Every structure is written in structure tokens, then in C-alpha cells.
Amino acid sequence: MPSTANEVGKYQIGLRSYRNIGWALVVLGALCIVGAWSAQVYWATGVFGLLSGVGLYMALAAGGFDLDADGIRHRSTFGAWAIKWDEITHVEIGVTDGTFVLAGSTKRFILSPSGWWSGLDTGGALDFLVEQLKARNLPPQPSRTAAYKIMKNTRVERRAAL
């Protein structure tokens, strides 16, 4: 039986793996900082501090995505981003990891690879995404740089709806 979210045409996906890996890096980095400090290898504390910082960024930036008939939204500790389906003019997909880049004339929205999605709606969300792209004749183009792109001109207020 489909979940309630699927029945009303709204899909919610999370990035639990990103978040868990981020927190693991924070803990590992902190333990290594303590070990390096106690061994009086002070330069290594900076390296492990950087590792913890990257982990903290991963954990806080993970957030979640909402897909519905209007478009896609992403919320994280750092803000909210959204793009409407009718604003998308072309789609790229990373050849190595599957990152989706949904781009318009002046906008770019990054959707994490489906392999990293978590939650009850992941399968339905991917099917819904493919349906929306097919309905608008937007075939994904392979890209070697999709994983390195960032959001552009898609930031919205946290409470703003599409």
C-alpha cells in the first residue's frame, strides 16, 4: 500500500546516509584530535580539525527534499532552495554518481543521487521525478561535472511555497 505522501502526490526524501557519515567524521576527527594532542603532534590537530569540520558541514547540510506537482524543494540547516518544474529547461545527470542538475535559464538546482536517498518515499519519488521529466521532454544528459555544481538562484524563504 502506498504511503500517505504518495497518495496526495507529494514525496519526501531524506539524506540519512550523508548525515550519518558526517557525524561519524566529526566523532572520528575529535578522537584523532585528542590523540594527536596527547602525542604532542600539534600540526595533526589542525588536519583532524579540518576533517571534523567537513563532517559537521555534511551533517548539517544533508536536510531533505520534497517533490510534488509544483516542483522540488530542499531544506537544510543552511537554508531552503526550490525550483518549479516549468522553470527547468535541461537536466544533467552525473555519470559517476548520479547527481541530478535541474537547470533553467538562470537557475540551477542540485538533487542528490537517488542511491543516497532515505525514507519511505524513495522509490516513488524517483518514479515521480522520471515521470515529470518525461512529461516535459527533458531527457537527462550525461555530465562529468554534475557532482561539482552548486545551487544557483534557487534560494527561497524557509516557509515559502512554490
C-alpha positions, 0 to 999 in steps of 0.5 A, spaced: 500 500 500 502 506 498 504 511 503 500 517 505 505 522 501 504 518 495 497 518 495 496 526 495 502 526 490 507 529 494 514 525 496 519 526 501 526 524 501 531 524 506 539 524 506 540 519 512 546 516 509 550 523 508 548 525 515 550 519 518 557 519 515 558 526 517 557 525 524 561 519 524 567 524 521 566 529 526 566 523 532 572 520 528 576 527 527 575 529 535 578 522 537 584 523 532 584 530 535 585 528 542 590 523 540 594 527 536 594 532 542 596 527 547 602 525 542 604 532 542 603 532 534 600 539 534 600 540 526 595 533 526 590 537 530 589 542 525 588 536 519 583 532 524 580 539 525 579 540 518 576 533 517 571 534 523 569 540 520 567 537 513 563 532 517 559 537 521 558 541 514 555 534 511 551 533 517 548 539 517 547 540 510 544 533 508 536 536 510 531 533 505 527 534 499 520 534 497 517 533 490 510 534 488 506 537 482 509 544 483 516 542 483 522 540 488 524 543 494 530 542 499 531 544 506 537 544 510 540 547 516 543 552 511 537 554 508 531 552 503 532 552 495 526 550 490 525 550 483 518 549 479 518 544 474 516 549 468 522 553 470 527 547 468 529 547 461 535 541 461 537 536 466 544 533 467 545 527 470 552 525 473 555 519 470 559 517 476 554 518 481 548 520 479 547 527 481 541 530 478 542 538 475 535 541 474 537 547 470 533 553 467 535 559 464 538 562 470 537 557 475 540 551 477 538 546 482 542 540 485 538 533 487 542 528 490 543 521 487 537 517 488 542 511 491 543 516 497 536 517 498 532 515 505 525 514 507 519 511 505 518 515 499 524 513 495 522 509 490 516 513 488 519 519 488 524 517 483 518 514 479 515 521 480 521 525 478 522 520 471 515 521 470 515 529 470 521 529 466 518 525 461 512 529 461 516 535 459 521 532 454 527 533 458 531 527 457 537 527 462 544 528 459 550 525 461 555 530 465 562 529 468 561 535 472 554 534 475 557 532 482 561 539 482 555 544 481 552 548 486 545 551 487 544 557 483 538 562 484 534 557 487 534 560 494 527 561 497 524 563 504 524 557 509 516 557 509 515 559 502 511 555 497 512 554 490 
